[in-house]
Amino acid sequence: MTEAGADIVVVGAGMTGAACAYYAARAGLTVTVVDRAGVASGTTGAGEGNILLSDKAPGPELSLALHSAELWDELGEALGKAQIELENKGGLVVAASATELNALKAFAERQRAAGVDARYVASHELPSYEPHLASHLAGAMHYPQDMQVQPMLAAAHLLRTAGVTVLTGTRVVDFVRDAAGAIRGVRTDRALLSTRAVVNAAGVWAGEVAAAAGAELPVLPRRGFVLVTQPLPALVRHKVYAADYVANVERSTADLQISPVVEGTRAGTILIGSSREHVGFNPTMSLRAIRKLAAGAIGLFPILGGVSAIRAYRGFRPYSPDHLPTIGADPTVPGLYHAAGHEGAGIGLAPATGHAIAALLTGSCPHVDLRPFAPERHYVHL
C-alpha cells in the first residue's frame, strides 16, 4: 500500500524528531513523522528533561546549547511554559573539596568567556540556595540559565502545534532510491511513503535506520537509571549535581559510572540520577546502580536518608563515541539527514538541532556551525 507522502519524513517521535518536524513545518515543508512505538516512547520518555549549559565545556556542543537555550525560551512562549512544565530553575554544581572547587572555578571562567552565566557560591552561602544541602561542601557554581522541561509533554505539544502527520506503531524497514541513489521513499511495515528527504532522528535506533539506507552512523545505547522519591514538600530548588558529573559524561568506559544529580518536580517527587554504563539494550534493573544513586543523593542531601523511593526506571541514551551528536546531510545517501547521537543532552539540544536541520532542508544557512557535527566524520575512507 502507498500512502500520500510528504516533503520530509522524520523517523523518530522523540524530542529531537519532534523539534525537526516543528521547525521544518514552520519553514513551509509538509512533514510526516513515523515511530516504531509512540510519541516520546524511547529515550525522551525516560529522561529528566534537562536543558543544561552548566555541564558543557566551550566548543561546538556549548554553541549548540546556547542557541537551544534561546529557542527553549521562545518555545516556552509559543507552547506555554505551564503546558510543557518549562522551569527556569537554574543549576547548582557543588564541590566536595577545595581541589574540586578550584577546578569548577577554572571551568566556569572558560564558560563565561563563551557566553555562559556562571556565578560562584561560597560554602557559607549554600544554605540560601539549598537549605538542605550537606554542610561539608566546599562551595559551588550557580548557573541561572539551566532549565528543566517535562520532555513527553514538550514533544507532544511540538508535534501538535506543528500540525504534522504522525504515524505511531510504524517501523521503517527499507528506503526507496532512484537510479542516482537519492531517496525517493520510505518503506514501513505498513505502507510506502513517498518523500524527497528523510531525517533520521531515531535515537538509540538511529544506527539501525542509517544501515537500512546504506549509511554509517555509530550510535550505541548507554543505559541509565533514575530513582524517584515519594511526593514531598519542596526540598530541592535547583538541579543540583556533583562536580564529577561532567567528567562522567565525557568518559567512554563500559563500567558503571555514578555521579549524584538531584532535582525536584512540580509533582513534589524528587528525581535522582545519574548512572551510565555500556550494556547494550539489557533492560535488567541493576540493584547496584540504584543503591549507588541513593547513596550519592543522601551524600548531597542527608535529609533524603529518611525518604522513601517509590520507583526506579531505566532508559538508553543514544551514545556517540566522540561525544558529539551527528547533525547534517549524509555524504553517501542523497536525501538522508541525521539528527542523532546526543546522548543525555538530547532534550536540551533538540530545538537547535531541529532548527539547523530545517535550515539545511530549505537551503538556508544554519545558525550554528555544523561542521563539528557533520556525518562525514564517521566515514574515515572519504
C-alpha positions as MATLAB code, in Angstrom:
seq = 'MTEAGADIVVVGAGMTGAACAYYAARAGLTVTVVDRAGVASGTTGAGEGNILLSDKAPGPELSLALHSAELWDELGEALGKAQIELENKGGLVVAASATELNALKAFAERQRAAGVDARYVASHELPSYEPHLASHLAGAMHYPQDMQVQPMLAAAHLLRTAGVTVLTGTRVVDFVRDAAGAIRGVRTDRALLSTRAVVNAAGVWAGEVAAAAGAELPVLPRRGFVLVTQPLPALVRHKVYAADYVANVERSTADLQISPVVEGTRAGTILIGSSREHVGFNPTMSLRAIRKLAAGAIGLFPILGGVSAIRAYRGFRPYSPDHLPTIGADPTVPGLYHAAGHEGAGIGLAPATGHAIAALLTGSCPHVDLRPFAPERHYVHL';
ca = [
       0.000    0.000    0.000;
       1.244    3.511   -0.814;
       0.213    6.398    1.413;
       0.338   10.060    0.481;
       3.870   11.231    1.014;
       5.360   14.446    2.315;
       8.282   16.739    1.572;
      10.045   15.304    4.618;
       9.721   12.068    6.567;
      11.119   12.254   10.102;
      11.973    8.892   11.647;
      11.518    9.150   15.412;
       8.864   10.916   17.507;
      11.076   11.736   20.461;
      12.158   15.233   21.396;
      14.697   15.588   18.587;
      12.349   14.235   15.937;
       9.550   16.489   17.201;
      11.828   19.541   17.014;
      12.930   18.645   13.481;
       9.289   18.259   12.439;
       8.273   21.508   14.140;
      10.910   23.694   12.519;
      10.566   22.009    9.121;
       6.809   22.653    9.195;
       7.403   26.247   10.237;
       9.663   26.572    7.213;
       6.745   25.593    4.959;
       7.516   21.910    4.389;
       4.965   19.108    4.668;
       6.110   16.555    7.252;
       5.240   13.000    8.217;
       6.709   11.589   11.430;
       6.970    7.826   11.909;
       7.854    6.000   15.114;
       8.153    2.309   15.866;
       6.228    2.795   19.130;
       4.662    6.085   20.250;
       5.445    9.737   20.835;
       8.303   10.108   23.350;
       8.339    6.350   23.891;
      12.136    5.947   23.846;
      14.897    7.981   25.471;
      12.702   11.088   25.694;
      10.151    9.349   27.890;
      12.853    8.053   30.225;
      14.656   11.368   30.644;
      14.588   14.055   33.299;
      14.103   16.944   30.884;
      17.478   18.595   31.396;
      18.276   21.781   29.481;
      21.834   22.468   30.611;
      24.678   24.831   29.883;
      26.462   24.069   33.150;
      27.896   20.722   32.057;
      29.318   21.808   28.689;
      32.853   22.971   28.019;
      33.438   25.744   25.466;
      33.259   24.270   21.999;
      30.746   23.039   19.419;
      28.274   21.454   21.834;
      28.135   24.544   24.030;
      27.494   26.726   20.962;
      24.595   24.446   20.065;
      23.347   24.527   23.663;
      23.418   28.333   23.842;
      21.306   28.580   20.706;
      18.968   25.914   22.057;
      18.514   27.815   25.315;
      17.311   30.829   23.331;
      14.942   28.638   21.346;
      13.596   26.992   24.502;
      12.660   30.446   25.780;
      10.800   31.057   22.520;
       9.097   27.671   22.708;
       8.019   28.412   26.258;
       6.180   31.468   24.939;
       4.778   29.664   21.884;
       3.639   26.469   23.611;
       3.009   27.827   27.096;
       5.566   27.271   29.839;
       2.945   25.750   32.104;
       1.788   23.391   29.346;
       5.242   21.838   28.956;
       6.369   22.450   32.568;
       9.320   24.548   31.445;
      11.081   25.879   34.546;
      13.977   28.326   34.745;
      15.144   26.683   37.954;
      18.892   27.078   37.418;
      21.649   24.602   38.162;
      23.928   24.288   41.173;
      27.174   22.354   40.703;
      28.718   21.553   44.081;
      32.277   20.726   45.063;
      33.209   18.467   47.975;
      36.791   19.729   48.316;
      38.966   22.766   47.659;
      40.575   20.939   44.753;
      37.211   20.262   43.131;
      36.138   23.842   43.756;
      39.235   25.288   42.088;
      38.623   23.071   39.069;
      34.987   24.231   38.966;
      36.042   27.875   39.076;
      38.511   27.394   36.227;
      35.878   25.554   34.158;
      33.313   28.300   34.810;
      35.781   31.015   33.803;
      36.172   29.368   30.401;
      32.405   29.047   30.081;
      31.881   32.735   30.887;
      34.163   33.662   28.019;
      31.850   31.658   25.746;
      28.687   33.410   26.965;
      27.519   31.324   29.925;
      26.274   32.979   33.117;
      28.205   31.198   35.903;
      28.294   32.579   39.456;
      30.485   31.491   42.344;
      28.736   30.448   45.568;
      30.852   30.255   48.726;
      30.223   27.454   51.207;
      28.548   29.757   53.737;
      26.135   30.952   51.025;
      24.942   27.472   50.033;
      22.064   27.294   52.569;
      20.435   30.315   50.922;
      20.373   28.375   47.642;
      19.607   24.907   49.015;
      18.736   24.800   52.752;
      19.014   21.010   52.982;
      22.428   20.568   51.344;
      25.148   18.735   53.246;
      27.235   21.061   55.414;
      30.657   19.725   54.376;
      30.604   21.088   50.801;
      33.388   23.493   49.832;
      31.320   25.678   47.520;
      29.511   25.669   44.199;
      28.853   27.361   40.892;
      25.349   28.610   40.165;
      24.075   28.542   36.548;
      20.868   30.623   36.244;
      20.371   29.640   32.574;
      19.856   25.938   33.303;
      16.256   24.820   32.801;
      14.045   21.774   33.080;
      11.092   20.683   30.959;
       8.657   17.769   31.019;
      10.005   16.083   27.878;
       6.985   13.949   26.989;
       4.679   16.962   27.159;
       7.139   19.064   25.168;
       7.448   16.514   22.356;
       3.677   16.024   22.149;
       2.933   19.754   22.108;
       5.594   20.415   19.468;
       4.091   17.819   17.157;
       0.560   19.013   17.787;
       1.461   22.655   17.229;
       3.394   21.813   14.065;
       0.295   20.220   12.567;
       2.264   17.330   11.061;
       1.140   13.784   10.318;
       2.307   11.321   12.985;
       2.294    7.570   12.343;
       2.944    5.592   15.521;
       3.482    1.859   15.759;
       5.185    2.095   12.386;
       8.627    0.657   11.728;
      10.929    1.717    8.883;
      12.120   -1.372    7.009;
      13.671   -0.014    3.812;
      14.275    3.036    1.641;
      13.336    3.596   -1.984;
      16.140    5.193   -4.001;
      16.345    6.324   -7.603;
      18.999    5.432  -10.170;
      21.332    8.078   -8.762;
      20.959    6.670   -5.249;
      18.810    9.521   -3.924;
      15.973    8.764   -1.511;
      12.521    8.825   -3.044;
      10.521    6.994   -0.427;
      10.397    5.205    2.903;
       9.034    1.685    3.136;
       7.466    0.917    6.509;
       5.864   -2.257    7.773;
       2.512   -0.674    6.913;
       2.945    1.376    3.761;
       5.266    3.103    1.314;
       5.666    6.831    1.936;
       6.944    8.921   -0.947;
       9.322   11.718    0.008;
      12.364   13.634   -1.173;
      14.187   13.668    2.167;
      14.374   11.667    5.388;
      15.533   12.920    8.778;
      16.969   10.130   10.894;
      16.056   11.152   14.452;
      15.594    7.615   15.710;
      17.625    7.998   18.896;
      19.255    4.773   20.051;
      17.957    3.077   16.877;
      19.471    5.714   14.553;
      22.325    3.404   13.573;
      19.817    0.743   12.542;
      17.861    3.262   10.437;
      21.060    4.526    8.825;
      22.117    0.980    7.947;
      18.761    0.342    6.275;
      19.541    3.280    3.994;
      23.076    2.042    3.324;
      24.728    4.657    5.544;
      27.030    4.524    8.573;
      26.169    6.019   11.959;
      27.907    4.794   15.147;
      25.159    5.373   17.721;
      25.013    2.934   20.637;
      22.726    2.600   23.679;
      24.149    3.712   27.034;
      21.948    2.605   29.922;
      20.989    4.839   32.807;
      18.634    4.728   35.803;
      16.548    7.314   37.630;
      15.285    6.889   41.177;
      12.013    8.621   42.147;
      11.036    9.532   45.720;
       7.655    9.869   47.330;
       5.977   13.295   46.840;
       7.412   15.805   49.294;
       7.167   19.464   50.227;
       9.655   21.414   48.095;
      13.077   20.291   49.338;
      15.268   20.903   46.285;
      15.067   24.223   44.462;
      17.611   23.761   41.684;
      19.083   20.988   39.629;
      21.927   20.016   41.953;
      24.795   17.794   40.915;
      28.303   16.890   41.952;
      31.327   18.318   40.195;
      32.383   14.934   38.785;
      29.196   14.693   36.694;
      30.835   16.445   33.727;
      33.777   14.036   33.758;
      31.440   11.015   33.818;
      29.507   12.323   30.811;
      32.746   12.516   28.814;
      34.053    9.085   29.815;
      33.764    6.239   27.328;
      34.408    3.355   29.712;
      31.914    0.494   29.757;
      31.992    0.350   33.566;
      29.157    1.715   35.671;
      29.629    5.442   36.295;
      27.654    7.171   39.058;
      27.526   10.873   39.821;
      24.743   12.234   42.062;
      22.183   14.506   40.385;
      19.162   15.621   42.399;
      16.188   17.759   41.387;
      12.565   18.285   42.302;
       9.481   18.166   40.089;
       6.203   20.057   40.112;
       4.505   16.895   41.363;
       6.660   17.011   44.506;
       8.715   13.932   43.727;
      12.497   14.132   43.611;
      14.404   12.643   40.688;
      17.788   11.114   41.471;
      20.385   10.254   38.812;
      22.700    9.703   37.166;
      24.215    6.442   36.047;
      25.923    5.460   32.797;
      27.039    2.075   31.531;
      27.509    0.247   28.244;
      25.445   -2.952   28.429;
      23.710   -2.867   25.056;
      19.922   -2.981   25.309;
      19.982   -5.024   28.508;
      16.766   -3.945   30.308;
      17.620   -5.583   33.649;
      17.194   -3.406   36.711;
      20.534   -3.005   38.498;
      20.254   -3.016   42.284;
      23.911   -1.972   42.465;
      23.233    1.138   40.404;
      20.098    2.028   42.380;
      21.931    1.711   45.696;
      24.740    3.934   44.462;
      22.266    6.536   43.218;
      20.556    6.601   46.608;
      23.852    6.857   48.489;
      25.048    9.687   46.251;
      21.822   11.637   46.736;
      21.975   11.238   50.518;
      25.568   12.448   50.408;
      24.347   15.713   48.890;
      21.067   15.940   50.822;
      21.240   13.983   54.127;
      17.525   14.630   54.699;
      16.776   12.155   51.897;
      18.004    9.345   54.131;
      14.555    9.262   55.717;
      12.607    9.475   52.460;
      11.017    6.538   50.623;
      11.709    5.768   46.981;
       8.526    4.814   45.151;
      10.019    3.594   41.894;
      13.032    3.469   39.611;
      13.124    3.426   35.847;
      15.740    2.991   33.163;
      16.401    4.340   29.711;
      19.036    4.209   26.995;
      20.923    7.283   25.883;
      21.980    7.472   22.185;
      25.748    7.477   22.675;
      28.304    8.671   20.107;
      31.931    7.543   20.577;
      33.259   11.097   20.144;
      30.559   12.540   22.451;
      29.114   14.819   19.768;
      25.754   14.410   18.049;
      25.556   13.896   14.306;
      23.638   16.672   12.555;
      23.548   17.094    8.808;
      23.278   15.509    5.379;
      24.722   12.054    4.890;
      27.579   12.220    2.346;
      26.764    8.859    0.754;
      22.951    8.820    0.568;
      21.416   11.913   -1.075;
      18.270   12.972    0.740;
      19.226   11.417    4.093;
      19.829   13.724    7.045;
      20.919   12.680   10.530;
      19.864   14.251   13.828;
      21.024   11.729   16.407;
      23.629   10.754   18.978;
      23.010   13.481   21.587;
      23.361   11.015   24.482;
      21.983   12.646   27.653;
      21.779   16.152   26.165;
      19.084   15.469   23.588;
      16.258   17.303   25.339;
      18.325   20.435   25.768;
      19.856   20.363   22.284;
      16.735   19.336   20.352;
      15.465   22.813   19.359;
      18.824   23.940   17.948;
      19.178   20.597   16.181;
      15.720   20.846   14.625;
      16.301   24.475   13.687;
      19.559   23.537   11.944;
      18.023   20.586   10.080;
      15.171   22.804    8.831;
      17.733   25.302    7.554;
      19.572   22.572    5.640;
      16.325   21.225    4.179;
      15.346   24.663    2.864;
      18.775   25.756    1.672;
      19.229   28.331    4.435;
      22.331   28.966    6.499;
      22.180   27.231    9.925;
      22.537   29.455   12.965;
      25.327   27.237   14.360;
      28.434   25.962   12.568;
      27.571   22.328   11.882;
      30.988   21.181   10.672;
      31.949   19.558   14.016;
      28.700   17.545   13.895;
      28.947   16.523   10.236;
      28.206   12.885    9.320;
      31.388   12.876    7.200;
      33.462   12.318   10.312;
      32.129    8.763   10.549;
      33.377    7.885    7.079;
      37.124    7.511    7.505;
      37.513    6.380    3.891;
      36.090    9.596    2.413;
];
